[in-house]
Amino acid sequence: MNSRSLPPDGEMYRAFAERDAAYDGVFVTAVRTTGIFCRPTCPARKPRRENTLFFATSREALGAGFRPCKRCRPLAPSGEMPEWVARVIDEVEQHPARRWKDADLRAMSVPPERIRRWFQAHHGMTFHQYQRARRLAMALGRLQIGDPVTRSAFDHGFESESGFRDAFKRLFGTPPRRTRLNGSMAVTRIPTPLGPMLAGATPEGVCLLEFTDRRRLETQLRVLHRHFTLPVVPGTNAHLEQAHRELDEYFRGVRRGFEVTLLAPGTAFQTEVWRALGDIPYGETRSYDDVARMLGKLGAQRAVGRANGDNRIAIMIPCHRVVRRDGTLSGYGGGVWRKRRLLDLEREVVAAPAGSVAAGRVAGGVPVGST
C-alpha cells in the first residue's frame, strides 16, 4: 500500500469544497485545526484551504497523526461499513490509548481474524497496526510535515491534556515535559514516498528511524528510553533536520550514503552485524550467510538474522540489503513490499545513465513531503 500520485491540490480542494463524489476513494482530506481527516463528500463545514492537507490513503493520514471523522467515516470504503466494524472503531476512538487484544475483540463477538482481514482488504494494514497508528498519533500529536512543534499541535490533537499525558507516558515511559531539546531525545515524523517514518535523535545523533506502522516500534522506543535515560519530547534538532535532508536526497536518487551521525547501542555482536550492513554496497545485496562470513562467524546466520531484525535505524543502516541465500526477500520490519521498493530504487539509480534521476517513480511517484 504505497503512496500514489494525487491530483493537483487545487483540484482536490475544489472537489472537497463541492463534495464531489467522483473523488471518493481518490484522496482523503486532513484538517490541521481539528486533527481529523475526511472523505471528499464529508457534510461538515469546509475549512479554509491553508488548513487542509491531502493524502492518498487513510493509512497515510493516520500515520501523520490525524484521526478519522465520525461524520463521514473515511475508514468505510463506500460511505458505510459493517455494523461490527463500526462498533470496534467507535470503541477504539473512545479509548485510543488502550491496547486492544484478541480477547477484547472476542468479548465483543468479533473474531480477530475477521477484522484483521477487513482492515487488510480495505486499508492495507491490520487492526493492530491501526491501533498503533492511533496511539502514536495521540502520543506525538499532529506534528505536521515541516511545521514547527508548538503547544497548539497538542491542544488540537487530543481530547484532553490528561489524555495526552497518559498516552505519551504509556508509549515512551516518561511524561511529556517542558524540556530544552538539547537535554532530551527529540522525536518527529519524516514523510517519505513509502510512508511516514518516526525519527528520534539525542544531542549526539540519530538513534531511531522506523516506519510508523512497524510492529515493534513501541518496544524499540521503550528500549531507547531506558538506554539513554533522557526525557522524550516531540520536536526536532540539527541531527533530525540533517536526516530529513539526506533521506530526501536518497529517495530522489542523488544520495547513496549517509553522513548524519548515528547512535546504535546494542550488544557487541549486534554492533558487528550493523557495521557489516553498512559495508554492503548501494544497489547490491548479501545473504545472511554472506554477512556471517564477513564477520568470520560461519554458522551464525540465524543470529545475523535476529540482529538484522533488531536494527532500529532503517535505510541508513541498510538491513534491507540482506536477502535469503537464493536471493528471495524475507522478513523486513517495514514490510517486504518496502524492502522490494528500496532495492528497486537503488538498482534503478545504479543502472540509470550518469546525471539522470530515476528514483521517483520507483519509490511510488510521490516526492518526499508532497502530502
MIDRENVEX-564426 format. One record per residue (C-alpha): residue number from 1; residue in three letters; x, y, z. Coordinates in steps of 0.5 Angstrom, whole numbers, plus 500, padded with zeros to 3 digits. Last residue first. Layout:
% MIDRENVEX-564426
<num->NUM&residu->ALA&x->X&y->Y&z->Z>
...
//
This chain:
% MIDRENVEX-564426
<num->371&residu->THR&x->503&y->531&z->502>
<num->370&residu->SER&x->509&y->532&z->498>
<num->369&residu->GLY&x->514&y->532&z->503>
<num->368&residu->VAL&x->518&y->527&z->499>
<num->367&residu->PRO&x->516&y->527&z->492>
<num->366&residu->VAL&x->511&y->522&z->490>
<num->365&residu->GLY&x->512&y->517&z->484>
<num->364&residu->GLY&x->512&y->511&z->489>
<num->363&residu->ALA&x->519&y->510&z->490>
<num->362&residu->VAL&x->521&y->507&z->483>
<num->361&residu->ARG&x->517&y->513&z->480>
<num->360&residu->GLY&x->522&y->518&z->484>
<num->359&residu->ALA&x->528&y->514&z->484>
<num->358&residu->ALA&x->531&y->515&z->476>
<num->357&residu->VAL&x->535&y->522&z->477>
<num->356&residu->SER&x->539&y->523&z->471>
<num->355&residu->GLY&x->547&y->525&z->471>
<num->354&residu->ALA&x->550&y->519&z->469>
<num->353&residu->PRO&x->545&y->514&z->466>
<num->352&residu->ALA&x->541&y->510&z->470>
<num->351&residu->ALA&x->543&y->503&z->472>
<num->350&residu->VAL&x->546&y->505&z->479>
<num->349&residu->VAL&x->539&y->509&z->480>
<num->348&residu->GLU&x->535&y->503&z->478>
<num->347&residu->ARG&x->538&y->498&z->483>
<num->346&residu->GLU&x->538&y->503&z->489>
<num->345&residu->LEU&x->530&y->504&z->488>
<num->344&residu->ASP&x->529&y->497&z->486>
<num->343&residu->LEU&x->532&y->495&z->493>
<num->342&residu->LEU&x->528&y->500&z->497>
<num->341&residu->ARG&x->522&y->498&z->493>
<num->340&residu->ARG&x->523&y->491&z->495>
<num->339&residu->LYS&x->524&y->492&z->502>
<num->338&residu->ARG&x->518&y->497&z->502>
<num->337&residu->TRP&x->514&y->491&z->500>
<num->336&residu->VAL&x->517&y->486&z->505>
<num->335&residu->GLY&x->514&y->490&z->511>
<num->334&residu->GLY&x->517&y->496&z->515>
<num->333&residu->GLY&x->521&y->491&z->520>
<num->332&residu->TYR&x->523&y->486&z->514>
<num->331&residu->GLY&x->522&y->479&z->513>
<num->330&residu->SER&x->525&y->475&z->507>
<num->329&residu->LEU&x->526&y->477&z->500>
<num->328&residu->THR&x->529&y->472&z->495>
<num->327&residu->GLY&x->536&y->472&z->493>
<num->326&residu->ASP&x->537&y->464&z->494>
<num->325&residu->ARG&x->541&y->465&z->500>
<num->324&residu->ARG&x->536&y->470&z->503>
<num->323&residu->VAL&x->537&y->477&z->503>
<num->322&residu->VAL&x->540&y->483&z->507>
<num->321&residu->ARG&x->540&y->489&z->503>
<num->320&residu->HIS&x->534&y->492&z->507>
<num->319&residu->CYS&x->538&y->492&z->513>
<num->318&residu->PRO&x->541&y->498&z->511>
<num->317&residu->ILE&x->544&y->502&z->517>
<num->316&residu->MET&x->541&y->509&z->514>
<num->315&residu->ILE&x->535&y->505&z->511>
<num->314&residu->ALA&x->532&y->503&z->518>
<num->313&residu->ILE&x->536&y->506&z->524>
<num->312&residu->ARG&x->533&y->501&z->530>
<num->311&residu->ASN&x->536&y->495&z->527>
<num->310&residu->ASP&x->534&y->489&z->532>
<num->309&residu->GLY&x->531&y->485&z->525>
<num->308&residu->ASN&x->538&y->485&z->523>
<num->307&residu->ALA&x->541&y->483&z->530>
<num->306&residu->ARG&x->536&y->477&z->529>
<num->305&residu->GLY&x->538&y->475&z->522>
<num->304&residu->VAL&x->545&y->475&z->524>
<num->303&residu->ALA&x->544&y->470&z->530>
<num->302&residu->ARG&x->540&y->466&z->525>
<num->301&residu->GLN&x->546&y->466&z->520>
<num->300&residu->ALA&x->552&y->465&z->525>
<num->299&residu->GLY&x->554&y->458&z->522>
<num->298&residu->LEU&x->560&y->461&z->520>
<num->297&residu->LYS&x->563&y->467&z->524>
<num->296&residu->GLY&x->568&y->471&z->521>
<num->295&residu->LEU&x->564&y->477&z->521>
<num->294&residu->MET&x->564&y->478&z->513>
<num->293&residu->ARG&x->562&y->470&z->513>
<num->292&residu->ALA&x->556&y->471&z->518>
<num->291&residu->VAL&x->554&y->477&z->513>
<num->290&residu->ASP&x->555&y->472&z->507>
<num->289&residu->ASP&x->551&y->467&z->510>
<num->288&residu->TYR&x->545&y->472&z->512>
<num->287&residu->SER&x->545&y->474&z->504>
<num->286&residu->ARG&x->548&y->480&z->501>
<num->285&residu->THR&x->545&y->485&z->497>
<num->284&residu->GLU&x->547&y->491&z->492>
<num->283&residu->GLY&x->545&y->497&z->490>
<num->282&residu->TYR&x->549&y->501&z->495>
<num->281&residu->PRO&x->555&y->497&z->497>
<num->280&residu->ILE&x->554&y->493&z->503>
<num->279&residu->ASP&x->559&y->496&z->508>
<num->278&residu->GLY&x->554&y->499&z->512>
<num->277&residu->LEU&x->551&y->492&z->514>
<num->276&residu->ALA&x->558&y->490&z->517>
<num->275&residu->ARG&x->557&y->495&z->522>
<num->274&residu->TRP&x->550&y->493&z->524>
<num->273&residu->VAL&x->553&y->486&z->525>
<num->272&residu->GLU&x->559&y->488&z->529>
<num->271&residu->THR&x->554&y->492&z->533>
<num->270&residu->GLN&x->549&y->487&z->534>
<num->269&residu->PHE&x->555&y->482&z->536>
<num->268&residu->ALA&x->558&y->487&z->541>
<num->267&residu->THR&x->551&y->488&z->544>
<num->266&residu->GLY&x->547&y->494&z->542>
<num->265&residu->PRO&x->547&y->502&z->542>
<num->264&residu->ALA&x->546&y->505&z->535>
<num->263&residu->LEU&x->548&y->512&z->535>
<num->262&residu->LEU&x->548&y->515&z->528>
<num->261&residu->THR&x->552&y->522&z->526>
<num->260&residu->VAL&x->549&y->524&z->519>
<num->259&residu->GLU&x->553&y->523&z->513>
<num->258&residu->PHE&x->549&y->518&z->509>
<num->257&residu->GLY&x->551&y->514&z->503>
<num->256&residu->ARG&x->548&y->513&z->496>
<num->255&residu->ARG&x->545&y->520&z->495>
<num->254&residu->VAL&x->542&y->523&z->489>
<num->253&residu->GLY&x->537&y->518&z->488>
<num->252&residu->ARG&x->531&y->523&z->490>
<num->251&residu->PHE&x->529&y->518&z->495>
<num->250&residu->TYR&x->536&y->519&z->498>
<num->249&residu->GLU&x->536&y->526&z->497>
<num->248&residu->ASP&x->530&y->527&z->502>
<num->247&residu->LEU&x->533&y->522&z->506>
<num->246&residu->GLU&x->539&y->526&z->507>
<num->245&residu->ARG&x->535&y->533&z->508>
<num->244&residu->HIS&x->531&y->529&z->514>
<num->243&residu->ALA&x->537&y->526&z->517>
<num->242&residu->GLN&x->540&y->533&z->517>
<num->241&residu->GLU&x->534&y->536&z->520>
<num->240&residu->LEU&x->534&y->530&z->525>
<num->239&residu->HIS&x->541&y->531&z->527>
<num->238&residu->ALA&x->540&y->539&z->528>
<num->237&residu->ASN&x->534&y->538&z->533>
<num->236&residu->THR&x->527&y->537&z->532>
<num->235&residu->GLY&x->521&y->536&z->537>
<num->234&residu->PRO&x->516&y->532&z->541>
<num->233&residu->VAL&x->520&y->531&z->547>
<num->232&residu->VAL&x->523&y->524&z->550>
<num->231&residu->PRO&x->526&y->525&z->557>
<num->230&residu->LEU&x->533&y->522&z->557>
<num->229&residu->THR&x->535&y->516&z->560>
<num->228&residu->PHE&x->539&y->514&z->554>
<num->227&residu->HIS&x->538&y->506&z->555>
<num->226&residu->ARG&x->532&y->506&z->558>
<num->225&residu->HIS&x->529&y->511&z->553>
<num->224&residu->LEU&x->532&y->507&z->547>
<num->223&residu->VAL&x->529&y->501&z->550>
<num->222&residu->ARG&x->522&y->504&z->551>
<num->221&residu->LEU&x->522&y->507&z->544>
<num->220&residu->GLN&x->524&y->500&z->541>
<num->219&residu->THR&x->518&y->497&z->544>
<num->218&residu->GLU&x->513&y->502&z->541>
<num->217&residu->LEU&x->516&y->501&z->534>
<num->216&residu->ARG&x->516&y->493&z->534>
<num->215&residu->ARG&x->510&y->492&z->529>
<num->214&residu->ARG&x->512&y->497&z->524>
<num->213&residu->ASP&x->507&y->502&z->522>
<num->212&residu->THR&x->511&y->509&z->524>
<num->211&residu->PHE&x->516&y->507&z->519>
<num->210&residu->GLU&x->523&y->507&z->523>
<num->209&residu->LEU&x->529&y->511&z->524>
<num->208&residu->LEU&x->532&y->512&z->531>
<num->207&residu->CYS&x->538&y->513&z->535>
<num->206&residu->VAL&x->540&y->520&z->531>
<num->205&residu->GLY&x->546&y->523&z->534>
<num->204&residu->GLU&x->549&y->526&z->540>
<num->203&residu->PRO&x->544&y->531&z->542>
<num->202&residu->THR&x->539&y->525&z->542>
<num->201&residu->ALA&x->535&y->524&z->536>
<num->200&residu->GLY&x->529&y->520&z->534>
<num->199&residu->ALA&x->526&y->519&z->527>
<num->198&residu->LEU&x->519&y->516&z->526>
<num->197&residu->MET&x->518&y->515&z->519>
<num->196&residu->PRO&x->512&y->517&z->514>
<num->195&residu->GLY&x->510&y->512&z->508>
<num->194&residu->LEU&x->514&y->510&z->502>
<num->193&residu->PRO&x->515&y->516&z->499>
<num->192&residu->THR&x->518&y->519&z->505>
<num->191&residu->PRO&x->515&y->524&z->511>
<num->190&residu->ILE&x->519&y->525&z->517>
<num->189&residu->ARG&x->516&y->525&z->524>
<num->188&residu->THR&x->519&y->527&z->530>
<num->187&residu->VAL&x->522&y->525&z->536>
<num->186&residu->ALA&x->527&y->529&z->540>
<num->185&residu->MET&x->531&y->526&z->546>
<num->184&residu->SER&x->532&y->531&z->551>
<num->183&residu->GLY&x->537&y->536&z->554>
<num->182&residu->ASN&x->539&y->540&z->548>
<num->181&residu->LEU&x->531&y->540&z->546>
<num->180&residu->ARG&x->530&y->544&z->553>
<num->179&residu->THR&x->525&y->541&z->557>
<num->178&residu->ARG&x->518&y->542&z->558>
<num->177&residu->ARG&x->516&y->535&z->560>
<num->176&residu->PRO&x->512&y->530&z->557>
<num->175&residu->PRO&x->511&y->524&z->562>
<num->174&residu->THR&x->516&y->518&z->561>
<num->173&residu->GLY&x->516&y->511&z->559>
<num->172&residu->PHE&x->515&y->513&z->552>
<num->171&residu->LEU&x->508&y->510&z->550>
<num->170&residu->ARG&x->505&y->510&z->556>
<num->169&residu->LYS&x->508&y->516&z->558>
<num->168&residu->PHE&x->505&y->520&z->552>
<num->167&residu->ALA&x->498&y->516&z->552>
<num->166&residu->ASP&x->497&y->519&z->560>
<num->165&residu->ARG&x->500&y->526&z->558>
<num->164&residu->PHE&x->496&y->527&z->552>
<num->163&residu->GLY&x->489&y->524&z->556>
<num->162&residu->SER&x->491&y->529&z->562>
<num->161&residu->GLU&x->491&y->535&z->557>
<num->160&residu->SER&x->485&y->533&z->554>
<num->159&residu->GLU&x->481&y->530&z->547>
<num->158&residu->PHE&x->488&y->531&z->544>
<num->157&residu->GLY&x->490&y->534&z->537>
<num->156&residu->HIS&x->488&y->541&z->538>
<num->155&residu->ASP&x->491&y->543&z->544>
<num->154&residu->PHE&x->498&y->538&z->543>
<num->153&residu->ALA&x->499&y->542&z->536>
<num->152&residu->SER&x->497&y->548&z->539>
<num->151&residu->ARG&x->503&y->548&z->544>
<num->150&residu->THR&x->508&y->548&z->538>
<num->149&residu->VAL&x->512&y->544&z->534>
<num->148&residu->PRO&x->515&y->547&z->528>
<num->147&residu->ASP&x->512&y->545&z->521>
<num->146&residu->GLY&x->516&y->541&z->516>
<num->145&residu->ILE&x->511&y->536&z->516>
<num->144&residu->GLN&x->506&y->537&z->521>
<num->143&residu->LEU&x->507&y->534&z->528>
<num->142&residu->ARG&x->499&y->532&z->530>
<num->141&residu->GLY&x->500&y->530&z->537>
<num->140&residu->LEU&x->506&y->525&z->539>
<num->139&residu->ALA&x->503&y->521&z->544>
<num->138&residu->MET&x->496&y->521&z->541>
<num->137&residu->ALA&x->498&y->520&z->534>
<num->136&residu->LEU&x->503&y->514&z->536>
<num->135&residu->ARG&x->497&y->511&z->540>
<num->134&residu->ARG&x->492&y->512&z->534>
<num->133&residu->ALA&x->498&y->509&z->529>
<num->132&residu->ARG&x->499&y->503&z->534>
<num->131&residu->GLN&x->491&y->502&z->534>
<num->130&residu->TYR&x->491&y->501&z->526>
<num->129&residu->GLN&x->497&y->497&z->526>
<num->128&residu->HIS&x->493&y->492&z->531>
<num->127&residu->PHE&x->487&y->492&z->526>
<num->126&residu->THR&x->492&y->490&z->520>
<num->125&residu->MET&x->494&y->495&z->515>
<num->124&residu->GLY&x->493&y->495&z->507>
<num->123&residu->HIS&x->486&y->500&z->508>
<num->122&residu->HIS&x->481&y->496&z->506>
<num->121&residu->ALA&x->483&y->489&z->505>
<num->120&residu->GLN&x->488&y->489&z->511>
<num->119&residu->PHE&x->483&y->492&z->515>
<num->118&residu->TRP&x->477&y->487&z->513>
<num->117&residu->ARG&x->482&y->481&z->514>
<num->116&residu->ARG&x->484&y->483&z->521>
<num->115&residu->ILE&x->477&y->485&z->523>
<num->114&residu->ARG&x->475&y->477&z->521>
<num->113&residu->GLU&x->482&y->474&z->524>
<num->112&residu->PRO&x->480&y->478&z->531>
<num->111&residu->PRO&x->473&y->475&z->531>
<num->110&residu->VAL&x->468&y->480&z->534>
<num->109&residu->SER&x->463&y->478&z->539>
<num->108&residu->MET&x->465&y->484&z->543>
<num->107&residu->ALA&x->469&y->479&z->548>
<num->106&residu->ARG&x->472&y->476&z->542>
<num->105&residu->LEU&x->475&y->483&z->541>
<num->104&residu->ASP&x->478&y->484&z->548>
<num->103&residu->ALA&x->481&y->477&z->548>
<num->102&residu->ASP&x->484&y->479&z->541>
<num->101&residu->LYS&x->488&y->485&z->545>
<num->100&residu->TRP&x->486&y->492&z->545>
<num->99&residu->ARG&x->492&y->496&z->548>
<num->98&residu->ARG&x->488&y->503&z->550>
<num->97&residu->ALA&x->491&y->510&z->548>
<num->96&residu->PRO&x->485&y->511&z->543>
<num->95&residu->HIS&x->479&y->510&z->548>
<num->94&residu->GLN&x->473&y->513&z->545>
<num->93&residu->GLU&x->476&y->512&z->538>
<num->92&residu->VAL&x->478&y->505&z->540>
<num->91&residu->GLU&x->471&y->504&z->542>
<num->90&residu->ASP&x->468&y->507&z->536>
<num->89&residu->ILE&x->472&y->503&z->531>
<num->88&residu->VAL&x->470&y->497&z->534>
<num->87&residu->ARG&x->463&y->498&z->534>
<num->86&residu->ALA&x->464&y->501&z->526>
<num->85&residu->VAL&x->467&y->494&z->525>
<num->84&residu->TRP&x->461&y->490&z->527>
<num->83&residu->GLU&x->456&y->495&z->524>
<num->82&residu->PRO&x->459&y->493&z->517>
<num->81&residu->MET&x->462&y->500&z->514>
<num->80&residu->GLU&x->458&y->505&z->510>
<num->79&residu->GLY&x->461&y->511&z->506>
<num->78&residu->SER&x->464&y->507&z->501>
<num->77&residu->PRO&x->471&y->504&z->504>
<num->76&residu->ALA&x->469&y->506&z->511>
<num->75&residu->LEU&x->475&y->508&z->514>
<num->74&residu->PRO&x->473&y->515&z->512>
<num->73&residu->ARG&x->467&y->515&z->517>
<num->72&residu->CYS&x->464&y->522&z->514>
<num->71&residu->ARG&x->461&y->524&z->521>
<num->70&residu->LYS&x->466&y->521&z->526>
<num->69&residu->CYS&x->472&y->524&z->522>
<num->68&residu->PRO&x->478&y->519&z->523>
<num->67&residu->ARG&x->484&y->521&z->527>
<num->66&residu->PHE&x->490&y->525&z->524>
<num->65&residu->GLY&x->497&y->524&z->527>
<num->64&residu->ALA&x->501&y->523&z->520>
<num->63&residu->GLY&x->501&y->516&z->520>
<num->62&residu->LEU&x->493&y->516&z->521>
<num->61&residu->ALA&x->493&y->520&z->514>
<num->60&residu->GLU&x->498&y->516&z->511>
<num->59&residu->ARG&x->493&y->510&z->513>
<num->58&residu->SER&x->487&y->513&z->510>
<num->57&residu->THR&x->490&y->514&z->503>
<num->56&residu->ALA&x->492&y->518&z->498>
<num->55&residu->PHE&x->493&y->524&z->503>
<num->54&residu->PHE&x->491&y->532&z->503>
<num->53&residu->LEU&x->493&y->537&z->507>
<num->52&residu->THR&x->488&y->543&z->509>
<num->51&residu->ASN&x->489&y->549&z->514>
<num->50&residu->GLU&x->491&y->553&z->508>
<num->49&residu->ARG&x->485&y->552&z->504>
<num->48&residu->ARG&x->480&y->554&z->509>
<num->47&residu->PRO&x->476&y->549&z->513>
<num->46&residu->LYS&x->469&y->546&z->510>
<num->45&residu->ARG&x->463&y->545&z->514>
<num->44&residu->ALA&x->462&y->538&z->515>
<num->43&residu->PRO&x->458&y->534&z->510>
<num->42&residu->CYS&x->464&y->530&z->508>
<num->41&residu->THR&x->464&y->528&z->501>
<num->40&residu->PRO&x->472&y->529&z->500>
<num->39&residu->ARG&x->473&y->523&z->505>
<num->38&residu->CYS&x->475&y->526&z->512>
<num->37&residu->PHE&x->481&y->527&z->516>
<num->36&residu->ILE&x->481&y->530&z->524>
<num->35&residu->GLY&x->486&y->534&z->528>
<num->34&residu->THR&x->481&y->540&z->528>
<num->33&residu->THR&x->485&y->546&z->526>
<num->32&residu->ARG&x->490&y->542&z->521>
<num->31&residu->VAL&x->484&y->539&z->517>
<num->30&residu->ALA&x->486&y->532&z->513>
<num->29&residu->THR&x->483&y->531&z->507>
<num->28&residu->VAL&x->483&y->524&z->504>
<num->27&residu->PHE&x->484&y->522&z->497>
<num->26&residu->VAL&x->482&y->518&z->491>
<num->25&residu->GLY&x->477&y->514&z->494>
<num->24&residu->ASP&x->471&y->519&z->494>
<num->23&residu->TYR&x->473&y->524&z->488>
<num->22&residu->ALA&x->467&y->523&z->484>
<num->21&residu->ALA&x->463&y->524&z->490>
<num->20&residu->ASP&x->465&y->532&z->489>
<num->19&residu->ARG&x->463&y->535&z->496>
<num->18&residu->GLU&x->464&y->542&z->493>
<num->17&residu->ALA&x->469&y->544&z->498>
<num->16&residu->PHE&x->473&y->537&z->497>
<num->15&residu->ALA&x->473&y->537&z->490>
<num->14&residu->ARG&x->475&y->544&z->490>
<num->13&residu->TYR&x->481&y->543&z->495>
<num->12&residu->MET&x->483&y->537&z->491>
<num->11&residu->GLU&x->483&y->541&z->484>
<num->10&residu->GLY&x->487&y->546&z->487>
<num->9&residu->ASP&x->492&y->541&z->491>
<num->8&residu->PRO&x->494&y->538&z->484>
<num->7&residu->PRO&x->491&y->530&z->483>
<num->6&residu->LEU&x->495&y->525&z->487>
<num->5&residu->SER&x->500&y->520&z->485>
<num->4&residu->ARG&x->501&y->514&z->490>
<num->3&residu->SER&x->504&y->512&z->496>
<num->2&residu->ASN&x->505&y->505&z->498>
<num->1&residu->MET&x->500&y->500&z->500>
//
